[in-house]
Structures are given as C-alpha cells and as structure tokens.
C-alpha cells in the first residue's frame, strides 16, 4: 500500500487502509465512523491517525481493549506514538462489565499525556445542610456507563479529538476541611502542570476554591460560568470562612477571578438579607436569576456570555442544585423553581468555543435521588 499523507486523507484513505492491512479486523471496526475529518496534530481523528500508521508501517500489534494505538505525523514533523482511549460499546461489552470509571474510560495514575482528565473529589465536610456529596464521584461514574460514545444532536465525537482518561480521586481529609483544601490544591497543581484540563466530579462546592487556586496559578485570573441556585459568596458561617457557601468570595479576595467575566445563572431562593446579590454586583458579576430564565430558551443569554468571556481562560462550575429538584433531587440544598435539564444543556452547549481550562460538577448527593437517575448530571459533565 502506498504511503498517504494523513493530513490530506479522506474516507478513501481509511477504506484503503482497512482493505490493505490484515491487523484491522471486524471487531476493531465495529461501531466506528469512517475517517474523513481533517484535524490538528494533537486532535486528529483517531481513525485517520491509525490509518496513517498503517500506511507507513509493515505491521502493528492488534490494539488492546479500550484503546487504539498508532503513529501520526504532521507535514514535515517526525512520527510520534499516540494512544487513544475509547469506551467499549454496550453493543459488544455488557454495561455491568468492567471497572467503574467515568464513561468506562481507562484509568491511569496521573494526567501525563492527557488532553483532559476526569478526577473525583469526594468531600462534603463543607456542607451546611444535607451531607452526602462525598459519594457523588462514585455514583456519577456508575451512571456514566449509560452514556454512549456519540451525541447525534450536536455532532460531538470527543474520543476522536481528545485523549481522555479517569485519573481517580484526589485524597481528602474528612476531619479537617482546611487540610483537604491544601490536598486538593496540590493535586490539581500536578494535573494542570501536565497541560491537562481537569473535569471534576464533586464533592460539595467548597472544592472549587482550591481547584481555582491551582488553575489560576497557571492561567491567571479566570472567567467563570457558574450555574447554581446560590451565589456562594458568603463571608462566614459559624465563625468559619471556608465552607460551600463561601468559595467565590475567597476567590475574589485572592484575585483568582476576572470579575468582569463572571456570570452566575439560576440564582434563587430565600436569603439572610434583603439584598443578597449586592456583593456579587459590586464586584462586577453578572447575576442571572432563575425567575428571569423561566419559560425561556437560554440560547440568547449564552450568546451574550460568549461575548463577555472573550478568548481568555474560562472555568465552568456547575452546582447540580441549579437544576430544579423535580429533575435533580439528589443534592444537599435543593431550591424550587430552578432550571430545566434542557436549559442546563443550553448553557453547557452555549459554552462551545470558549477557552475552557477546567470545569466541575458539584453537590451531587446520590442518596436523595431514590430513582438512581443521574443522567442529567453526568450529561452535563460529558458535554464539557
């Protein structure tokens, strides 16, 4: 077979590679879409990269379960070894089979070599009402096995553009919240040092504070898309300045946020003062109340948010209580009259094109959702 330059290939290239190389059998090809999209060096289609390898090599070992392996080269660049993580399809591997990782992706010990990594932070000692979010990461992973590889509504095909894995949980100290924050900060410093985008499974909202310390240390003051029923900008409670109601005030005080690029969506509920949003607005935050979202599409809002965020780094923090508890009851501080799942998806899809450097889904307390239906939660994470 003649060597073909993979940057110029289309579906014919993949067809030729399949017909010409014996190591590509039916099991490997099942469920795969033909290559045909031209991508950058790091984010090239995995089928194209594998085909490029086969075009230039006499033989390759059969790829191992859950991954595709191959070489690729950019015009004028040397060949380089890549490994692509692809969740097994339930068409061929039963859903209950295997280790419980996010989307049944491979597990690895560090973020080395990854574009993005799922990481759990099982901490809920910062909660003010119902605990249980420490079990969020475990249950989100369990339910994520129901998510299939492609999103036909958006055309999203993440495993053909990003190298992703589950890197487990950051250790925490359940008896010392400040020490937990230190461990979280240090753990995320190691993740971002690898050039990897952390996608975090919480945990209560306290965890966002040390995460943003680590992410802002690398990227500078961050824009923030914050979906929540609460602003989480309190100063203190019971004499403590660190808990799940204060993370974003602590972030403001430390200069971690670019306050003119902060939007909080879905805010609602009773308050301790007649003007609970004064602090946020004084900092320059845009506060979008839940009642201003009722019976509306949020597509126009997100067009404004994209303009507000610009091209600078953005972090997404999604508290599951932003969604109405009729849809997502599994949380510690539920507030009625919240966002719908459709609006939540509009928010996340509306972030497409932003310079996203991290994100989290927090306050998932599974024991309060007796149906076990967490699909809206991890669908949000998946879209990140």
LINNORGI-V491204 format. One record per residue. N is the residue number from 1. RES is the residue in one letter. D_CENTER is the distance of its C-alpha to the mean C-alpha in whole Angstrom. Layout:
n=N res=RES d_center=D_CENTER
n=N res=RES d_center=D_CENTER
//
This chain:
n=1 res=X d_center=40
n=2 res=X d_center=40
n=3 res=X d_center=37
n=4 res=X d_center=35
n=5 res=X d_center=33
n=6 res=X d_center=29
n=7 res=X d_center=29
n=8 res=X d_center=31
n=9 res=X d_center=31
n=10 res=X d_center=30
n=11 res=X d_center=30
n=12 res=X d_center=34
n=13 res=X d_center=33
n=14 res=X d_center=30
n=15 res=X d_center=33
n=16 res=X d_center=36
n=17 res=X d_center=34
n=18 res=X d_center=33
n=19 res=X d_center=37
n=20 res=X d_center=38
n=21 res=X d_center=36
n=22 res=X d_center=37
n=23 res=X d_center=34
n=24 res=X d_center=32
n=25 res=X d_center=33
n=26 res=X d_center=32
n=27 res=X d_center=30
n=28 res=X d_center=27
n=29 res=X d_center=28
n=30 res=X d_center=27
n=31 res=X d_center=24
n=32 res=X d_center=24
n=33 res=X d_center=24
n=34 res=X d_center=26
n=35 res=X d_center=25
n=36 res=X d_center=26
n=37 res=X d_center=24
n=38 res=X d_center=24
n=39 res=X d_center=21
n=40 res=X d_center=21
n=41 res=X d_center=22
n=42 res=X d_center=19
n=43 res=X d_center=17
n=44 res=X d_center=20
n=45 res=X d_center=20
n=46 res=X d_center=21
n=47 res=X d_center=24
n=48 res=X d_center=25
n=49 res=X d_center=25
n=50 res=X d_center=26
n=51 res=X d_center=29
n=52 res=X d_center=30
n=53 res=X d_center=30
n=54 res=X d_center=33
n=55 res=X d_center=34
n=56 res=X d_center=35
n=57 res=X d_center=36
n=58 res=X d_center=38
n=59 res=X d_center=36
n=60 res=X d_center=33
n=61 res=X d_center=32
n=62 res=X d_center=30
n=63 res=X d_center=27
n=64 res=X d_center=26
n=65 res=X d_center=24
n=66 res=X d_center=20
n=67 res=X d_center=20
n=68 res=X d_center=22
n=69 res=X d_center=24
n=70 res=X d_center=26
n=71 res=X d_center=27
n=72 res=X d_center=27
n=73 res=X d_center=28
n=74 res=X d_center=28
n=75 res=X d_center=32
n=76 res=X d_center=34
n=77 res=X d_center=31
n=78 res=X d_center=32
n=79 res=X d_center=30
n=80 res=X d_center=27
n=81 res=X d_center=26
n=82 res=X d_center=22
n=83 res=X d_center=20
n=84 res=X d_center=18
n=85 res=X d_center=16
n=86 res=X d_center=16
n=87 res=X d_center=16
n=88 res=X d_center=20
n=89 res=X d_center=21
n=90 res=X d_center=22
n=91 res=X d_center=25
n=92 res=X d_center=26
n=93 res=X d_center=25
n=94 res=X d_center=25
n=95 res=X d_center=22
n=96 res=X d_center=23
n=97 res=X d_center=24
n=98 res=X d_center=22
n=99 res=X d_center=20
n=100 res=X d_center=17
n=101 res=X d_center=14
n=102 res=X d_center=11
n=103 res=X d_center=12
n=104 res=X d_center=15
n=105 res=X d_center=14
n=106 res=X d_center=16
n=107 res=X d_center=16
n=108 res=X d_center=17
n=109 res=X d_center=18
n=110 res=X d_center=17
n=111 res=X d_center=14
n=112 res=X d_center=17
n=113 res=X d_center=17
n=114 res=X d_center=13
n=115 res=X d_center=11
n=116 res=X d_center=8
n=117 res=X d_center=8
n=118 res=X d_center=7
n=119 res=X d_center=9
n=120 res=X d_center=11
n=121 res=X d_center=13
n=122 res=X d_center=16
n=123 res=X d_center=18
n=124 res=X d_center=20
n=125 res=X d_center=23
n=126 res=X d_center=22
n=127 res=X d_center=22
n=128 res=X d_center=25
n=129 res=X d_center=26
n=130 res=X d_center=25
n=131 res=X d_center=23
n=132 res=X d_center=21
n=133 res=X d_center=17
n=134 res=X d_center=18
n=135 res=X d_center=18
n=136 res=X d_center=14
n=137 res=X d_center=12
n=138 res=X d_center=15
n=139 res=X d_center=16
n=140 res=X d_center=12
n=141 res=X d_center=12
n=142 res=X d_center=16
n=143 res=X d_center=15
n=144 res=X d_center=12
n=145 res=X d_center=15
n=146 res=X d_center=17
n=147 res=X d_center=14
n=148 res=X d_center=16
n=149 res=X d_center=15
n=150 res=X d_center=16
n=151 res=X d_center=15
n=152 res=X d_center=19
n=153 res=X d_center=19
n=154 res=X d_center=16
n=155 res=X d_center=17
n=156 res=X d_center=14
n=157 res=X d_center=14
n=158 res=X d_center=11
n=159 res=X d_center=13
n=160 res=X d_center=16
n=161 res=X d_center=15
n=162 res=X d_center=12
n=163 res=X d_center=13
n=164 res=X d_center=10
n=165 res=X d_center=11
n=166 res=X d_center=11
n=167 res=X d_center=13
n=168 res=X d_center=14
n=169 res=X d_center=14
n=170 res=X d_center=16
n=171 res=X d_center=19
n=172 res=X d_center=20
n=173 res=X d_center=24
n=174 res=X d_center=24
n=175 res=X d_center=28
n=176 res=X d_center=27
n=177 res=X d_center=24
n=178 res=X d_center=25
n=179 res=X d_center=25
n=180 res=X d_center=21
n=181 res=X d_center=20
n=182 res=X d_center=22
n=183 res=X d_center=20
n=184 res=X d_center=17
n=185 res=X d_center=18
n=186 res=X d_center=19
n=187 res=X d_center=17
n=188 res=X d_center=14
n=189 res=X d_center=17
n=190 res=X d_center=17
n=191 res=X d_center=14
n=192 res=X d_center=14
n=193 res=X d_center=18
n=194 res=X d_center=17
n=195 res=X d_center=15
n=196 res=X d_center=12
n=197 res=X d_center=8
n=198 res=X d_center=7
n=199 res=X d_center=4
n=200 res=X d_center=6
n=201 res=X d_center=8
n=202 res=X d_center=11
n=203 res=X d_center=14
n=204 res=X d_center=16
n=205 res=X d_center=15
n=206 res=X d_center=18
n=207 res=X d_center=15
n=208 res=X d_center=13
n=209 res=X d_center=17
n=210 res=X d_center=17
n=211 res=X d_center=13
n=212 res=X d_center=15
n=213 res=X d_center=18
n=214 res=X d_center=16
n=215 res=X d_center=14
n=216 res=X d_center=17
n=217 res=X d_center=20
n=218 res=X d_center=18
n=219 res=X d_center=18
n=220 res=X d_center=20
n=221 res=X d_center=20
n=222 res=X d_center=17
n=223 res=X d_center=16
n=224 res=X d_center=14
n=225 res=X d_center=13
n=226 res=X d_center=14
n=227 res=X d_center=14
n=228 res=X d_center=16
n=229 res=X d_center=20
n=230 res=X d_center=21
n=231 res=X d_center=21
n=232 res=X d_center=21
n=233 res=X d_center=23
n=234 res=X d_center=26
n=235 res=X d_center=28
n=236 res=X d_center=29
n=237 res=X d_center=30
n=238 res=X d_center=33
n=239 res=X d_center=33
n=240 res=X d_center=30
n=241 res=X d_center=28
n=242 res=X d_center=24
n=243 res=X d_center=23
n=244 res=X d_center=20
n=245 res=X d_center=22
n=246 res=X d_center=22
n=247 res=X d_center=19
n=248 res=X d_center=19
n=249 res=X d_center=23
n=250 res=X d_center=23
n=251 res=X d_center=21
n=252 res=X d_center=23
n=253 res=X d_center=26
n=254 res=X d_center=24
n=255 res=X d_center=24
n=256 res=X d_center=20
n=257 res=X d_center=19
n=258 res=X d_center=21
n=259 res=X d_center=22
n=260 res=X d_center=23
n=261 res=X d_center=20
n=262 res=X d_center=19
n=263 res=X d_center=18
n=264 res=X d_center=18
n=265 res=X d_center=18
n=266 res=X d_center=20
n=267 res=X d_center=22
n=268 res=X d_center=25
n=269 res=X d_center=27
n=270 res=X d_center=30
n=271 res=X d_center=30
n=272 res=X d_center=33
n=273 res=X d_center=34
n=274 res=X d_center=35
n=275 res=X d_center=33
n=276 res=X d_center=30
n=277 res=X d_center=28
n=278 res=X d_center=30
n=279 res=X d_center=28
n=280 res=X d_center=25
n=281 res=X d_center=28
n=282 res=X d_center=30
n=283 res=X d_center=27
n=284 res=X d_center=26
n=285 res=X d_center=23
n=286 res=X d_center=23
n=287 res=X d_center=23
n=288 res=X d_center=23
n=289 res=X d_center=24
n=290 res=X d_center=23
n=291 res=X d_center=27
n=292 res=X d_center=26
n=293 res=X d_center=24
n=294 res=X d_center=26
n=295 res=X d_center=27
n=296 res=X d_center=25
n=297 res=X d_center=23
n=298 res=X d_center=20
n=299 res=X d_center=20
n=300 res=X d_center=23
n=301 res=X d_center=21
n=302 res=X d_center=18
n=303 res=X d_center=21
n=304 res=X d_center=22
n=305 res=X d_center=19
n=306 res=X d_center=18
n=307 res=X d_center=22
n=308 res=X d_center=21
n=309 res=X d_center=18
n=310 res=X d_center=20
n=311 res=X d_center=19
n=312 res=X d_center=18
n=313 res=X d_center=15
n=314 res=X d_center=13
n=315 res=X d_center=10
n=316 res=X d_center=9
n=317 res=X d_center=10
n=318 res=X d_center=10
n=319 res=X d_center=13
n=320 res=X d_center=14
n=321 res=X d_center=17
n=322 res=X d_center=17
n=323 res=X d_center=17
n=324 res=X d_center=21
n=325 res=X d_center=22
n=326 res=X d_center=24
n=327 res=X d_center=20
n=328 res=X d_center=18
n=329 res=X d_center=21
n=330 res=X d_center=19
n=331 res=X d_center=19
n=332 res=X d_center=21
n=333 res=X d_center=22
n=334 res=X d_center=23
n=335 res=X d_center=24
n=336 res=X d_center=26
n=337 res=X d_center=26
n=338 res=X d_center=22
n=339 res=X d_center=20
n=340 res=X d_center=20
n=341 res=X d_center=17
n=342 res=X d_center=18
n=343 res=X d_center=18
n=344 res=X d_center=14
n=345 res=X d_center=13
n=346 res=X d_center=15
n=347 res=X d_center=14
n=348 res=X d_center=10
n=349 res=X d_center=12
n=350 res=X d_center=14
n=351 res=X d_center=12
n=352 res=X d_center=13
n=353 res=X d_center=15
n=354 res=X d_center=14
n=355 res=X d_center=13
n=356 res=X d_center=10
n=357 res=X d_center=10
n=358 res=X d_center=7
n=359 res=X d_center=5
n=360 res=X d_center=6
n=361 res=X d_center=8
n=362 res=X d_center=11
n=363 res=X d_center=15
n=364 res=X d_center=15
n=365 res=X d_center=18
n=366 res=X d_center=19
n=367 res=X d_center=23
n=368 res=X d_center=23
n=369 res=X d_center=22
n=370 res=X d_center=25
n=371 res=X d_center=24
n=372 res=X d_center=21
n=373 res=X d_center=19
n=374 res=X d_center=15
n=375 res=X d_center=14
n=376 res=X d_center=13
n=377 res=X d_center=11
n=378 res=X d_center=9
n=379 res=X d_center=10
n=380 res=X d_center=8
n=381 res=X d_center=5
n=382 res=X d_center=6
n=383 res=X d_center=7
n=384 res=X d_center=4
//
